[in-house]
């Protein structure tokens, strides 16, 4: 019988070249400062943090325009398999005009992720084309590429000198560069990783022209059932002046999810 771990984090309103699930968790275990010169080892600690077989979470996404007007969106995210080699579903439950919109991402190491989206208004499932990877998903500041997972070997890593303290954590600063530039909208990304827990606390994403286009910031880390969780993750679009704030409301790990749910043919079915 699979074990189930349940963590509830109170909502405070509304991962990603990171996946949304990846942004939510940091498994306990400190990184040695002596590893500071080994950038890939630092990032491996982040990528390999989660050993669960599957996960299901409920979350709230608060999307604000440049004038500060915001819309609250809620979704359920389910994930099967290991990070960077699994399947992820994002299904919106609110507001009514988004209810049922579902994105399926299938990820394998060394292969461009495959994505399909189902929209109830059109009653059809379609694949997400590579040219759409830089587009906003569901009007948020997360793009399709941000939501899809990547494997550790999709980037090269370089440790940079830094003495930044973020959210009361000393950090490592890492420069990540895509191995295959044609598979990413980003030319490079800066990460700030906590030295005492394997969590990305801040990131800056730069486009192919070298302009900073997005900033991600995680806050409110708390250890629940042996797992560190970021209560809130903010993604900000620098050029547009908009932002989206992700709040994790409820989490279930190792719940025994059915693999049959993670196929394009089942996206139209209610879960």
HELIX and SHEET records of a PDB file:
HELIX    1   1 UNK A   20  UNK A   24  1                                   5    
HELIX    2   2 UNK A   33  UNK A   37  5                                   5    
HELIX    3   3 UNK A   39  UNK A   47  1                                   9    
HELIX    4   4 UNK A  130  UNK A  132  5                                   3    
HELIX    5   5 UNK A  144  UNK A  147  1                                   4    
HELIX    6   6 UNK A  152  UNK A  154  5                                   3    
HELIX    7   7 UNK A  181  UNK A  183  5                                   3    
HELIX    8   8 UNK A  259  UNK A  261  5                                   3    
HELIX    9   9 UNK A  264  UNK A  266  5                                   3    
SHEET    1   A 8 UNK A   5  UNK A   8  0                                        
SHEET    2   A 8 UNK A 242  UNK A 253 -1                                        
SHEET    3   A 8 UNK A  54  UNK A  64 -1                                        
SHEET    4   A 8 UNK A  70  UNK A  82 -1                                        
SHEET    5   A 8 UNK A  85  UNK A  94 -1                                        
SHEET    6   A 8 UNK A 102  UNK A 108 -1                                        
SHEET    7   A 8 UNK A 111  UNK A 119 -1                                        
SHEET    8   A 8 UNK A 124  UNK A 127 -1                                        
SHEET    1   B 4 UNK A   5  UNK A   8  0                                        
SHEET    2   B 4 UNK A 242  UNK A 253 -1                                        
SHEET    3   B 4 UNK A 227  UNK A 237 -1                                        
SHEET    4   B 4 UNK A  25  UNK A  27 -1                                        
SHEET    1   C 8 UNK A   5  UNK A   8  0                                        
SHEET    2   C 8 UNK A 242  UNK A 253 -1                                        
SHEET    3   C 8 UNK A 227  UNK A 237 -1                                        
SHEET    4   C 8 UNK A 212  UNK A 224 -1                                        
SHEET    5   C 8 UNK A 200  UNK A 207 -1                                        
SHEET    6   C 8 UNK A 186  UNK A 194 -1                                        
SHEET    7   C 8 UNK A 169  UNK A 178 -1                                        
SHEET    8   C 8 UNK A 155  UNK A 160 -1                                        
SHEET    1   D 8 UNK A   5  UNK A   8  0                                        
SHEET    2   D 8 UNK A 242  UNK A 253 -1                                        
SHEET    3   D 8 UNK A 227  UNK A 237 -1                                        
SHEET    4   D 8 UNK A 212  UNK A 224 -1                                        
SHEET    5   D 8 UNK A 200  UNK A 207 -1                                        
SHEET    6   D 8 UNK A 186  UNK A 194 -1                                        
SHEET    7   D 8 UNK A 169  UNK A 178 -1                                        
SHEET    8   D 8 UNK A 165  UNK A 166 -1                                        
END                                                                             
